[in-house]
C-alpha cells in the first residue's frame, strides 16, 4: 500500500543550497565565523545529513582555533616577515658592499682617470686658444692649472716658458716702438737687439732693425747738416739737407723742409748784405728767394723780401734816374738800412746828382729838396749833402 506525504528534507543536494555556497566562500577566505553561521543555518535545513553535520563541526573547530590563538599566528607571521626582511637587507648590503668594492677598485679610478683626462684636454685647448688670440694672461692661467695636474709634464713647462718669452718679447717690442716714435734711434736699436736675442724672427723684427739702422745713418747725416746750418754755412747746409731728402724724403720731412727754406732765405739776405750795387749778386739772391718760396709760397717774410729785391734790382738797372730814385725811396722808407745801407747810399748819390742838376738849371727849390732828403738818409756820411745844403741856403739869403 502506498502513501503520499510531504518530506521535511529538501529534495536537492545540500551542495546546491545558497548557504553552503556562501559558507564555502567565507571558509576559503578564512572568515571562519561567517562560514560557521551559514553552516548552522544549513543544518536546520538538512538536520539529518551527516556531511552537513561534519562540515559544521570542522568549521566550528577552525573558528574556535582562530579565536583563541590569534596572537600566536600574528607573531609567527611577523617573525616570518622579519626574517625575510633581514635576509633581504643582508642581500642588499652584500650588493652594496660588492658595488663599493667594485667602484673603489675599478670604477672609481676609471672615472677619476677619465675626468682628469678631460681636464687636461680642456685646459690645453683653453691655453691654445688664448695663445692664438694673444691673451697670454689667460694662457698662463690655464697652463698653471695644467701644471698642477701634470707637474712633470715637459710640454706644459715648455709652453709656460714660451709664454714668458712672448710676454718679454712683446714688452721689448712695444718699448722699441715708443723709442722709434720719439726718434731715439740708439736706444731703440739696443732694445731691438735684446729682442733679437729672445726671438730672431719676432713679427717684423729684421725689417725693424734694418729700418732703425737706416734711421741712425740718416740721423747722423741730419746732424751734420744741422752743424753747418748753425755755423751759417747756408749753401753747404742746403746741399746736406737736399742730399738727405734724396736718400729718404720722409725722414724728418717737416724739419728738413723748414731748414732748406731758412737756408735759402738767409743766404739771400747774406748776399744782399754784401752785394752793394752788384746786379749779379742781387740776381743770385733773388734766385734763392724764389727757391724758398717754392717751399713756402705764402710766407710773408720771403714774399716781402723778394719784392724788395726785385725793386732794388729794378732801381739798379733803371736807365732813368728819376725812376731809380722813386724805386730806392720806396725801399728806404720800408728798410732804411736795406742791403747793408747800399740802397740808401745809392739813393744818396742820385739825390746829390739830381740836386746839382736842378741847381745848374737855377731850380734852387728842387735842388734844396734833394739835398735835404739826402742829408736825412741812413748813410754813414752825409757831410757832402750838408755842405751843399748850407751853401745853397747861404746863397739864397739877402
C-alpha positions as CSV (number, residue, x, y, z in Angstrom):
1,X,0.0,0.0,0.0
2,X,1.5,3.3,-1.0
3,X,1.3,6.7,0.9
4,X,1.7,10.2,-0.5
5,X,3.3,12.7,2.0
6,X,5.4,15.9,2.2
7,X,9.0,15.3,3.4
8,X,10.7,17.7,5.9
9,X,14.1,17.4,4.0
10,X,14.6,19.2,0.7
11,X,14.9,17.1,-2.3
12,X,18.1,19.0,-3.8
13,X,21.6,18.1,-2.6
14,X,22.9,20.5,0.2
15,X,25.9,21.4,-2.0
16,X,23.5,23.4,-4.2
17,X,22.0,25.3,-1.3
18,X,22.8,29.0,-1.2
19,X,24.0,28.9,2.4
20,X,26.5,26.1,1.5
21,X,27.8,28.1,-1.5
22,X,28.2,31.3,0.6
23,X,29.7,29.5,3.6
24,X,32.3,27.8,1.5
25,X,33.3,31.2,0.0
26,X,33.9,32.5,3.6
27,X,35.6,29.4,4.6
28,X,38.1,29.6,1.7
29,X,38.8,33.3,2.6
30,X,39.5,32.3,6.2
31,X,36.4,34.0,7.6
32,X,35.5,31.2,10.0
33,X,32.8,32.9,12.0
34,X,30.8,34.0,8.9
35,X,31.1,30.5,7.4
36,X,30.0,28.9,10.8
37,X,26.8,31.0,10.9
38,X,25.9,30.0,7.4
39,X,26.6,26.3,8.0
40,X,24.4,26.4,11.2
41,X,21.5,27.7,9.0
42,X,22.3,25.0,6.5
43,X,22.0,22.3,9.3
44,X,18.5,23.5,10.1
45,X,17.6,22.7,6.5
46,X,19.4,19.4,6.5
47,X,19.3,18.3,10.1
48,X,19.9,14.6,9.4
49,X,22.6,14.9,6.8
50,X,25.9,13.6,8.3
51,X,28.1,15.5,5.9
52,X,26.5,18.8,6.9
53,X,27.0,17.9,10.5
54,X,30.7,17.1,10.0
55,X,31.1,20.3,7.9
56,X,29.6,22.3,10.8
57,X,31.9,20.6,13.3
58,X,35.0,21.2,11.3
59,X,34.1,24.8,10.7
60,X,33.4,25.4,14.4
61,X,36.8,23.9,15.3
62,X,38.6,26.2,12.9
63,X,36.6,29.2,14.2
64,X,37.5,28.3,17.8
65,X,41.2,27.8,17.0
66,X,41.3,31.2,15.2
67,X,39.6,32.9,18.1
68,X,41.8,31.6,20.9
69,X,45.1,31.7,19.0
70,X,45.2,34.9,17.0
71,X,48.3,36.4,18.6
72,X,50.4,33.3,18.1
73,X,49.6,33.3,14.4
74,X,50.3,37.0,14.1
75,X,53.6,36.6,15.9
76,X,54.6,33.8,13.6
77,X,53.6,35.9,10.6
78,X,55.6,38.9,11.9
79,X,58.6,36.6,12.7
80,X,58.5,35.2,9.2
81,X,58.3,38.8,7.7
82,X,61.1,40.0,9.9
83,X,63.3,37.0,8.8
84,X,62.5,37.7,5.2
85,X,63.3,41.5,5.7
86,X,66.7,40.6,7.4
87,X,67.5,38.3,4.6
88,X,66.6,41.0,2.0
89,X,68.7,43.6,3.9
90,X,71.6,41.2,4.0
91,X,71.4,40.7,0.3
92,X,71.2,44.4,-0.3
93,X,74.2,45.0,2.0
94,X,76.1,42.4,0.1
95,X,75.3,44.0,-3.2
96,X,76.2,47.5,-1.9
97,X,79.4,46.2,-0.4
98,X,80.2,44.5,-3.7
99,X,79.4,47.6,-5.6
100,X,81.6,49.7,-3.3
101,X,84.5,47.4,-3.7
102,X,84.0,47.4,-7.5
103,X,83.7,51.2,-7.5
104,X,86.8,51.5,-5.3
105,X,88.9,49.0,-7.2
106,X,87.7,49.6,-10.8
107,X,85.0,52.2,-11.5
108,X,86.3,55.0,-9.2
109,X,89.8,55.0,-10.6
110,X,88.5,54.7,-14.1
111,X,86.2,57.7,-13.6
112,X,88.9,59.7,-12.0
113,X,91.2,59.0,-14.9
114,X,88.6,59.9,-17.4
115,X,87.8,63.2,-15.6
116,X,91.5,64.1,-15.3
117,X,92.0,63.3,-19.0
118,X,89.0,65.6,-19.8
119,X,90.5,68.4,-17.6
120,X,93.9,68.1,-19.2
121,X,92.4,68.3,-22.7
122,X,90.2,71.2,-21.8
123,X,93.0,73.2,-20.2
124,X,95.3,72.5,-23.2
125,X,92.6,73.7,-25.6
126,X,92.0,76.8,-23.5
127,X,95.7,77.6,-23.5
128,X,96.0,77.1,-27.2
129,X,93.0,79.4,-27.9
130,X,94.3,82.1,-25.6
131,X,97.8,82.0,-27.2
132,X,96.2,82.2,-30.6
133,X,94.2,85.3,-29.6
134,X,97.1,86.9,-27.9
135,X,95.6,86.7,-24.4
136,X,98.8,85.5,-22.7
137,X,97.5,86.1,-19.2
138,X,94.6,83.7,-19.8
139,X,97.0,81.2,-21.4
140,X,99.4,81.3,-18.4
141,X,96.5,80.7,-16.0
142,X,95.3,77.7,-18.0
143,X,98.9,76.3,-18.2
144,X,99.5,76.8,-14.5
145,X,96.3,74.8,-13.7
146,X,97.5,72.2,-16.1
147,X,100.9,72.1,-14.4
148,X,99.1,71.4,-11.1
149,X,97.6,68.3,-12.7
150,X,100.8,67.3,-14.5
151,X,103.7,68.7,-12.5
152,X,106.4,66.9,-14.6
153,X,104.8,67.4,-18.0
154,X,107.6,68.8,-20.2
155,X,105.2,70.2,-22.8
156,X,103.5,72.3,-20.1
157,X,106.8,73.6,-18.8
158,X,107.9,74.5,-22.3
159,X,104.6,76.3,-23.0
160,X,104.9,78.3,-19.8
161,X,108.5,79.2,-20.8
162,X,107.3,80.2,-24.3
163,X,104.5,82.4,-22.7
164,X,107.1,84.2,-20.6
165,X,109.3,84.6,-23.7
166,X,106.4,86.0,-25.7
167,X,105.5,88.5,-23.0
168,X,109.1,89.6,-22.6
169,X,109.3,89.9,-26.4
170,X,106.1,91.9,-26.6
171,X,107.3,94.3,-23.9
172,X,110.6,94.9,-25.7
173,X,108.9,95.3,-29.0
174,X,106.4,97.9,-27.6
175,X,109.2,99.7,-25.8
176,X,111.3,99.8,-29.1
177,X,108.2,101.2,-30.9
178,X,107.9,104.1,-28.4
179,X,111.6,104.9,-28.8
180,X,111.3,104.9,-32.5
181,X,108.4,107.3,-32.4
182,X,110.5,109.6,-30.2
183,X,113.4,109.4,-32.7
184,X,115.6,107.8,-30.1
185,X,117.4,105.5,-32.6
186,X,120.3,104.4,-30.4
187,X,118.1,103.1,-27.5
188,X,115.6,101.7,-30.0
189,X,118.3,99.6,-31.7
190,X,119.6,98.4,-28.3
191,X,116.1,97.3,-27.3
192,X,115.6,95.6,-30.7
193,X,118.9,93.7,-30.4
194,X,117.8,92.5,-26.9
195,X,114.6,91.3,-28.5
196,X,116.6,89.5,-31.2
197,X,118.4,87.5,-28.5
198,X,115.0,86.1,-27.5
199,X,113.4,85.6,-30.9
200,X,115.2,86.4,-34.1
201,X,112.0,86.2,-36.2
202,X,109.6,88.1,-33.9
203,X,107.0,89.8,-36.0
204,X,108.8,92.3,-38.3
205,X,112.0,92.4,-36.2
206,X,114.5,92.0,-39.0
207,X,112.9,94.8,-41.1
208,X,112.6,97.0,-38.0
209,X,116.3,96.6,-37.1
210,X,117.2,97.5,-40.7
211,X,114.9,100.5,-40.6
212,X,116.4,101.8,-37.3
213,X,119.9,101.3,-38.6
214,X,119.0,103.3,-41.7
215,X,117.4,106.0,-39.5
216,X,120.6,106.1,-37.5
217,X,122.6,106.8,-40.7
218,X,120.1,109.4,-41.7
219,X,120.2,111.0,-38.3
220,X,124.0,111.3,-38.5
221,X,123.5,113.0,-41.9
222,X,120.9,115.3,-40.4
223,X,123.1,116.3,-37.5
224,X,126.0,117.1,-39.9
225,X,123.6,119.4,-41.8
226,X,122.5,120.9,-38.6
227,X,126.1,121.7,-37.6
228,X,126.8,123.6,-40.8
229,X,123.4,125.3,-40.5
230,X,124.3,126.6,-37.1
231,X,127.6,127.8,-38.4
232,X,125.8,129.9,-41.1
233,X,127.2,127.9,-44.0
234,X,124.0,128.2,-45.9
235,X,124.9,126.7,-49.2
236,X,126.6,123.7,-47.5
237,X,123.6,123.3,-45.3
238,X,121.3,123.3,-48.3
239,X,123.5,120.6,-50.0
240,X,123.4,118.4,-46.9
241,X,119.6,118.7,-46.4
242,X,118.8,118.1,-50.1
243,X,121.1,115.0,-50.1
244,X,119.2,113.8,-47.0
245,X,115.9,114.2,-48.8
246,X,117.2,112.3,-51.8
247,X,118.1,109.4,-49.5
248,X,114.8,109.4,-47.7
249,X,112.2,112.0,-48.3
250,X,110.1,111.1,-45.3
251,X,112.9,111.3,-42.7
252,X,112.2,114.4,-40.5
253,X,110.4,115.8,-43.5
254,X,108.9,118.9,-41.9
255,X,112.2,119.8,-40.1
256,X,114.3,119.3,-43.2
257,X,111.9,121.4,-45.4
258,X,112.0,124.2,-42.8
259,X,115.8,124.1,-42.8
260,X,116.1,124.3,-46.5
261,X,113.7,127.2,-46.6
262,X,115.5,129.1,-43.9
263,X,118.9,128.4,-45.6
264,X,117.7,129.8,-48.9
265,X,116.2,132.8,-47.2
266,X,119.2,133.5,-45.0
267,X,121.7,133.0,-47.8
268,X,119.7,135.5,-50.0
269,X,119.8,138.0,-47.1
270,X,123.5,137.5,-46.7
271,X,124.1,138.1,-50.4
272,X,122.1,141.3,-50.2
273,X,124.1,142.5,-47.2
274,X,127.3,142.3,-49.1
275,X,126.1,142.8,-52.7
276,X,126.3,146.5,-52.7
277,X,125.1,147.6,-56.1
278,X,126.2,144.5,-57.9
279,X,123.3,143.3,-60.0
280,X,124.7,139.8,-60.4
281,X,124.8,139.1,-56.6
282,X,121.3,140.6,-56.2
283,X,120.1,138.4,-59.1
284,X,121.5,135.4,-57.2
285,X,119.8,136.5,-54.0
286,X,116.5,136.7,-55.9
287,X,117.0,133.1,-57.2
288,X,117.4,131.8,-53.6
289,X,114.3,133.7,-52.5
290,X,112.4,132.0,-55.4
291,X,113.6,128.6,-54.1
292,X,112.5,129.4,-50.6
293,X,109.1,130.4,-51.9
294,X,108.7,127.1,-53.7
295,X,108.8,125.5,-50.3
296,X,106.5,128.1,-48.6
297,X,104.7,130.0,-51.3
298,X,102.8,132.3,-48.9
299,X,105.5,133.1,-46.4
300,X,105.1,136.8,-45.7
301,X,108.8,137.4,-44.9
302,X,110.0,135.7,-48.1
303,X,107.4,137.4,-50.2
304,X,108.3,140.9,-48.9
305,X,112.0,140.1,-49.2
306,X,111.5,139.1,-52.9
307,X,109.5,142.3,-53.5
308,X,112.3,144.5,-52.1
309,X,115.0,142.6,-54.1
310,X,113.0,142.9,-57.3
311,X,112.5,146.7,-56.6
312,X,116.2,147.1,-55.8
313,X,117.3,145.3,-58.9
314,X,115.0,147.4,-61.0
315,X,116.5,150.5,-59.5
316,X,120.0,149.4,-60.2
317,X,119.2,148.6,-63.8
318,X,116.9,151.6,-64.4
319,X,118.1,153.9,-67.2
320,X,116.0,156.8,-66.0
321,X,117.4,158.5,-62.9
322,X,114.1,159.7,-61.6
323,X,112.7,156.2,-61.8
324,X,115.6,154.8,-59.9
325,X,115.2,157.5,-57.2
326,X,111.5,156.6,-56.8
327,X,112.2,152.9,-56.5
328,X,115.0,153.5,-54.0
329,X,112.8,155.8,-51.9
330,X,110.2,153.0,-51.7
331,X,112.9,150.6,-50.4
332,X,114.4,153.1,-47.9
333,X,111.0,154.1,-46.5
334,X,110.4,150.4,-45.6
335,X,114.0,149.5,-44.7
336,X,116.4,152.5,-44.2
337,X,119.4,150.2,-44.0
338,X,118.4,147.8,-46.8
339,X,121.2,145.8,-48.4
340,X,123.7,146.9,-45.8
341,X,122.8,150.6,-46.4
342,X,123.7,150.1,-50.1
343,X,120.3,151.2,-51.2
344,X,120.4,154.3,-49.1
345,X,123.9,155.1,-50.2
346,X,122.9,154.7,-53.9
347,X,119.9,156.9,-53.4
348,X,122.1,159.5,-51.6
349,X,124.4,159.7,-54.6
350,X,121.5,160.0,-57.1
351,X,119.8,162.8,-55.0
352,X,123.0,164.8,-54.8
353,X,123.5,164.3,-58.6
354,X,119.9,165.4,-59.4
355,X,120.2,168.3,-56.9
356,X,123.2,169.5,-58.7
357,X,121.3,169.3,-62.0
358,X,118.5,171.3,-60.5
359,X,120.9,173.9,-59.2
360,X,122.6,174.2,-62.6
361,X,119.1,174.8,-64.0
362,X,118.7,177.6,-61.4
363,X,115.9,175.5,-59.7
364,X,117.1,176.1,-56.2
365,X,113.9,174.9,-54.6
366,X,114.1,171.4,-56.2
367,X,117.9,171.3,-55.5
368,X,117.3,172.1,-51.8
369,X,114.6,169.4,-51.6
370,X,117.0,166.8,-52.9
371,X,119.9,167.9,-50.7
372,X,117.6,167.9,-47.7
373,X,116.4,164.4,-48.4
374,X,119.9,163.2,-49.0
375,X,121.1,164.6,-45.7
376,X,118.4,162.7,-43.8
377,X,119.2,159.3,-45.3
378,X,120.7,156.5,-43.1
379,X,124.2,156.6,-44.5
380,X,127.5,156.7,-42.7
381,X,128.5,160.2,-44.0
382,X,126.1,162.9,-45.1
383,X,128.7,165.7,-45.0
384,X,128.6,166.4,-48.7
385,X,124.8,166.8,-48.6
386,X,125.0,169.1,-45.6
387,X,127.7,171.3,-47.1
388,X,125.7,171.7,-50.4
389,X,122.6,172.5,-48.4
390,X,124.4,175.1,-46.4
391,X,125.9,176.8,-49.4
392,X,122.6,176.9,-51.1
393,X,120.9,178.3,-48.0
394,X,123.6,181.0,-47.6
395,X,123.5,182.0,-51.3
396,X,119.7,182.4,-51.1
397,X,119.9,184.7,-48.0
398,X,119.7,188.5,-48.7
